[in-house]
């Protein structure tokens, strides 16, 4: 194989490798963003359930007194 062909092959491998790493980075970033969205929804649902439990306890207490 000639020296020019070797340099071309190396350059192609390098550019393909860089493109694959960029693609992988985009996938990791998308997954990380999805985790943040899921955590936000879990926090919101936790707050809603806590408020619902508090309201139920207050209602049951009010009913027991009255």
C-alpha positions in Angstrom: 0.0 0.0 0.0 1.3 3.4 -0.8 2.0 6.1 1.7 -0.8 8.3 0.2 -3.3 5.5 0.6 -2.3 4.9 4.2 -2.7 8.5 5.0 -6.1 8.6 3.3 -7.2 5.4 5.2 -6.1 6.9 8.5 -7.9 10.2 7.8 -11.1 8.2 6.9 -10.9 6.1 10.0 -10.3 9.2 12.1 -13.3 11.1 10.6 -15.6 8.0 10.9 -14.5 7.6 14.5 -15.2 11.2 15.3 -18.6 11.0 13.7 -19.4 7.9 15.7 -18.4 9.6 19.0 -20.5 12.7 18.1 -23.5 10.5 17.4 -22.9 8.7 20.7 -22.6 12.0 22.6 -26.0 13.1 21.1 -27.6 9.9 22.3 -26.1 10.3 25.8 -27.3 14.0 25.9 -30.8 13.0 24.8 -31.0 10.2 27.5 -29.8 12.6 30.1 -32.4 15.2 29.1 -35.1 12.5 29.4 -33.9 11.6 32.9 -34.3 15.2 33.9 -37.8 15.3 32.5 -38.7 12.1 34.3 -37.2 13.4 37.6 -39.2 16.6 37.3 -42.5 14.6 36.7 -41.7 12.3 39.6 -41.2 15.3 41.9 -44.5 16.9 40.8 -46.4 13.7 41.3 -44.8 13.3 44.8 -46.0 16.7 45.7 -49.5 16.0 44.4 -49.7 12.8 46.3 -48.4 14.4 49.5 -50.9 17.2 49.2 -53.7 14.6 48.6 -52.6 12.7 51.7 -52.6 15.8 53.8 -56.0 16.9 52.6 -57.4 13.4 53.3 -55.9 13.5 56.8 -57.4 16.9 57.4 -60.8 15.8 56.1 -60.8 12.7 58.2 -59.8 14.8 61.3 -62.5 17.3 60.5 -65.1 14.5 60.2 -64.0 12.9 63.4 -64.3 16.2 65.4 -67.7 17.1 63.8 
